Amino acid sequence: MWLFVLFLVVPLIEIALFIQVGGFIGLWWTLAIVVLTAVVGTSMIRAQGVRAMEEVRSSFNNLRDPTEPLAHGAMILFSGALLLTPGFFTDFVGFSLLFAPVRRVLFSYLRSRINVQGFSSNQAQQSRPRASDSVIEGEFEEIDPVQNGEPGNSGWTKH
């Protein structure tokens, strides 16, 4: 139900802001601001996205919980979608998500509402022996023993 309200309220806010801002500064300045925020937002997202990916990679390499860097990356991605959407309200929310303190507050709120059961790495799981470790899967091709005219010469060794 809240998603329906969100899809109804956000466009109404955007339309009202477009009418107000467009009436105050004019159509062309309004359109210029919308395009400018998209361009500036894209460059900011690119820089912060690279930083977020480095943090995710670092948390995996150091076997730390990657929840926070992944959440920051998701919020930066969502911020990019908001900044590419034409509108002043979505631009405000998108730019605010580009600030790390805002993301940290939002992450702490989300963390208090979500229960994470556990975290394990693939490296820790590989240290335990499994019953299937003795099975080696592969493919084979049957080779005709009379390959080069000489029986027994497989071609893998030199005489």
ZAKOL-744247 format. One record per residue (C-alpha): residue in three letters; x, y, z. Coordinates in steps of 0.02 Angstrom, whole numbers, plus 50000, padded with zeros to 5 digits. Layout:
BEGIN
ALAXYZ
...
***
This chain:
BEGIN
MET500005000050000
TRP501425012050043
LEU502205008749872
PHE500585014149787
VAL500565030049890
LEU502395033249845
PHE502055031249658
LEU500585043049676
VAL501355056549787
VAL503085058449708
PRO502465063149533
LEU501225075349611
ILE502635083649708
GLU503705084349550
ILE502305092149447
ALA501965105149581
LEU503825109549592
PHE503995110749403
ILE502525122749396
GLN503185133449540
VAL505005134049484
GLY504545135949300
GLY503385150249340
PHE504725158749444
ILE506275156849333
GLY505535151849164
LEU505445136249059
TRP507195136148984
TRP508095139149149
THR507045125449229
LEU507525113149092
ALA509355118449103
ILE509365114849290
VAL508615097649262
VAL509935093249131
LEU511345100649237
THR510855090549391
ALA510855074649285
VAL512605078249217
VAL513355083349385
GLY512505068849473
THR513185056349347
SER514975062049373
MET514775061649563
ILE514015044249556
ARG515425037749448
ALA516745043649574
GLN515795037449727
GLY515345021049641
VAL517175017049612
ARG517545020849795
ALA516095009849852
MET516694995349745
GLU518434996849821
GLU517674996049995
VAL516664980549948
ARG518204972249874
SER519214976750029
SER517904969450146
PHE517884953150048
ASN519784952250042
ASN519924955350231
LEU518474943450269
ARG517464957450351
ASP515584959050347
PRO515204967150177
THR513454972650227
GLU513834991050251
PRO514884993650092
LEU513574984149991
ALA512184994850064
HIS513165010750025
GLY513405004549846
ALA511555000849829
MET511115018049895
ILE512325026249772
LEU511525016149630
PHE509795021549687
SER510425039349697
GLY510965038249515
ALA509235032449463
LEU508455046949557
LEU509645059649481
LEU509295053649305
THR507425055149337
PRO506885072849291
GLY506265082449441
PHE506775093149586
PHE506175082049728
THR507035066549657
ASP508615076749629
PHE508585082549810
VAL508405064749874
GLY509715058449750
PHE510995071649798
SER510685068849983
LEU511065050149960
LEU512755054849889
PHE513305061350059
ALA514085047850167
PRO513345054250332
VAL511585053050260
ARG511945035350198
ARG512645030450369
VAL511075036750458
LEU509965027750333
PHE511005011950348
SER510915011950539
TYR509025014050527
LEU508884999750403
ARG510064988850505
SER508964991050659
ARG507464985050557
ILE508304970250471
ASN508994954950559
VAL510554947550478
GLN510754929250526
GLY512594927150487
PHE514054929550371
SER515274916650305
SER516584916850172
ASN516964903850040
GLN518734902350106
ALA518104896650277
GLN516974883750198
GLN518384876450094
SER519384871750249
ARG518084858650297
PRO518284841950206
ARG516764836050111
ALA516254818750055
SER516254824149873
ASP518104829549879
SER518644812249820
VAL517644813649659
ILE518524821549511
GLU517434826049365
GLY518134827449191
GLU517934823549007
PHE518874811248902
GLU519124807248720
GLU519564790048658
ILE521124790248549
ASP521484777548414
PRO523084768348464
VAL523704767848283
GLN523834786648262
ASN525504789848176
GLY525724772948098
GLU526724767148249
PRO525754757148378
GLY525934763748554
ASN526534781348506
SER525284793748576
GLY526194809148515
TRP526464815648691
THR528254809848704
LYS529714811448588
HIS530824796848542
***
